Amino acid sequence: MKPMGEEHLAILRRHMVEIVDMHFELAADEIGKSEVEPRLRKALLRVQRHMFVPAPLAVAAYQDTPLPIGFDKTVSQPFIAALMIDLLGLDPGHRVLEVGTGLGYQAALMAEMGADVWSVEVVEEFANEAGMRLMAFGYGDVQVRTGDGTRGWADHAPFDRILVTAATEALPRALVDQLKPGGRIVVPLGGKDVQHLTLLTKDPDGALDARPVIPARFTQLETAA
């Protein structure tokens, strides 16, 4: 059998986006909308997900499923990855903090949408690999560093949006403090077994309004030793 070329992968990527479209339509009551934000949909079609997973899994990159990337971590199911970014309500020029880079796929999507992205990853190997992949595929403006994401990235705060890609029972105070008034955080809130993907909005007085969206299952947010 011939190896898959770019034209075949592009077909699979379009199919992936169609599946994401279907999930949005089916979950419209919970999400509050039935369609993917157009700029995000375009980014999903442009960003080559197979370049942000381990090479042996490239042929599975466009299936609507999480994929293992090592260290007991996964890259999120495409629908969940898209939903998290959609809930952020990104505009071009927004300053975004990502907690949990993985291999860089969601950072690439947000950069493709015109956001300025700073991403913190607790696993040094992931941070190094994500930085190289983002640079190689045209997203070198994304800033990635190894560190404890629960502490945010104070040097570049405040942020318009914060995306947390691992679950926590209580949102770290540093992330709340580094979010601008009117800003949004998307995070899976809950313990090891029960979580809800949650949209948090910060009001002018600094209080957070929480809207649970859908049940989710993420690995737990880690802190650096």
Secondary structure as UniProt FT lines:
FT   HELIX           6..26
FT   HELIX           28..31
FT   HELIX           38..46
FT   HELIX           49..52
FT   HELIX           55..60
FT   TURN            61..62
FT   STRAND          67..70
FT   TURN            71..72
FT   STRAND          73..75
FT   HELIX           78..88
FT   TURN            92..93
FT   STRAND          95..99
FT   TURN            102..103
FT   HELIX           105..112
FT   TURN            113..114
FT   STRAND          116..121
FT   HELIX           124..136
FT   TURN            137..138
FT   TURN            140..141
FT   STRAND          143..146
FT   HELIX           149..151
FT   HELIX           154..156
FT   STRAND          159..164
FT   STRAND          167..168
FT   HELIX           173..177
FT   STRAND          179..190
FT   STRAND          195..202
FT   TURN            204..205
FT   STRAND          208..216
//
